[in-house]
Amino acid sequence: MNDDLDQTLDAVGPRLKRLRLRRDVTLADLAEQTGISASTLSRLESGLRRPTLEQLLPLARVHGVSLDELVDAPPTGDPRLNFRPVAGADGSTILPLTRRPGGIQAYKFILPKGQDGQEPQLRTHDGYDWAYVLNGTLRLVLGEHDLILKPGEAAEFDTRTPHWFGATSAGPVEFLSLIGKQGQRVHVRAAPKLDT
């Protein structure tokens, strides 16, 4: 039992560092956001110090993950779905928000800081995509169009059009994506006009 606990706690430091780097945040910035000194954060990330609950709570909140995700706790008997983020090799994070078969699927994407002038690798697939930017600046290359989307802006397109998403050099970007793999489009309804 103690070996399992030791392994779990030993893995927290590298996980904290990956989360911080993925968000492109310095130790000083994280210290300001959490109230934990930069030197303590550095020791936690390097494994020289074991985290306490008082340290893990603000870190989980700032990084936008649950405590279970932060310590990679084993699943409990809770029947609710636990959507775990999927880390990409490029430093991206994809969080599935739906798990029902068919229909429109929802995802939250977090892409690391990009490089201006980066040559995108365009791809195509069946379906329809709707993207909404939450934070940061999203570069969307769609066919011959090279677009910059800011928070609150959205785009929708047929995914058979060659496309690519990425962050700019301004920093990481977070966006929601609704994908209709069978080509379904998102239908936005407005409230009916009331007679006055």
ChimeraX attribute file (.defattr): number of C-alpha atoms within 10 A of each C-alpha:
attribute: neighborCount
match mode: 1-to-1
recipient: residues
	/A:1	5
	/A:2	7
	/A:3	8
	/A:4	9
	/A:5	9
	/A:6	11
	/A:7	10
	/A:8	16
	/A:9	17
	/A:10	20
	/A:11	15
	/A:12	22
	/A:13	23
	/A:14	14
	/A:15	16
	/A:16	22
	/A:17	18
	/A:18	15
	/A:19	20
	/A:20	19
	/A:21	15
	/A:22	20
	/A:23	20
	/A:24	14
	/A:25	15
	/A:26	12
	/A:27	20
	/A:28	14
	/A:29	13
	/A:30	19
	/A:31	18
	/A:32	12
	/A:33	13
	/A:34	18
	/A:35	12
	/A:36	17
	/A:37	13
	/A:38	17
	/A:39	12
	/A:40	16
	/A:41	24
	/A:42	18
	/A:43	14
	/A:44	21
	/A:45	23
	/A:46	16
	/A:47	16
	/A:48	13
	/A:49	15
	/A:50	15
	/A:51	19
	/A:52	10
	/A:53	9
	/A:54	9
	/A:55	16
	/A:56	18
	/A:57	15
	/A:58	17
	/A:59	25
	/A:60	19
	/A:61	13
	/A:62	14
	/A:63	15
	/A:64	12
	/A:65	15
	/A:66	15
	/A:67	16
	/A:68	13
	/A:69	17
	/A:70	21
	/A:71	19
	/A:72	15
	/A:73	10
	/A:74	9
	/A:75	9
	/A:76	8
	/A:77	6
	/A:78	7
	/A:79	7
	/A:80	7
	/A:81	9
	/A:82	13
	/A:83	12
	/A:84	16
	/A:85	18
	/A:86	12
	/A:87	14
	/A:88	10
	/A:89	7
	/A:90	9
	/A:91	15
	/A:92	20
	/A:93	20
	/A:94	18
	/A:95	16
	/A:96	18
	/A:97	18
	/A:98	13
	/A:99	11
	/A:100	8
	/A:101	7
	/A:102	9
	/A:103	13
	/A:104	21
	/A:105	17
	/A:106	19
	/A:107	17
	/A:108	20
	/A:109	22
	/A:110	25
	/A:111	25
	/A:112	22
	/A:113	22
	/A:114	18
	/A:115	13
	/A:116	11
	/A:117	8
	/A:118	11
	/A:119	8
	/A:120	13
	/A:121	10
	/A:122	13
	/A:123	13
	/A:124	12
	/A:125	12
	/A:126	14
	/A:127	18
	/A:128	21
	/A:129	23
	/A:130	18
	/A:131	23
	/A:132	20
	/A:133	21
	/A:134	19
	/A:135	15
	/A:136	19
	/A:137	24
	/A:138	29
	/A:139	19
	/A:140	19
	/A:141	19
	/A:142	18
	/A:143	13
	/A:144	9
	/A:145	9
	/A:146	11
	/A:147	13
	/A:148	14
	/A:149	17
	/A:150	17
	/A:151	15
	/A:152	10
	/A:153	14
	/A:154	16
	/A:155	13
	/A:156	15
	/A:157	16
	/A:158	20
	/A:159	21
	/A:160	15
	/A:161	18
	/A:162	15
	/A:163	21
	/A:164	18
	/A:165	17
	/A:166	22
	/A:167	24
	/A:168	21
	/A:169	14
	/A:170	13
	/A:171	18
	/A:172	22
	/A:173	25
	/A:174	23
	/A:175	23
	/A:176	20
	/A:177	22
	/A:178	21
	/A:179	25
	/A:180	21
	/A:181	17
	/A:182	12
	/A:183	17
	/A:184	15
	/A:185	19
	/A:186	14
	/A:187	6
	/A:188	5
	/A:189	6
	/A:190	6
	/A:191	5
	/A:192	6
	/A:193	6
	/A:194	5
	/A:195	4
	/A:196	3
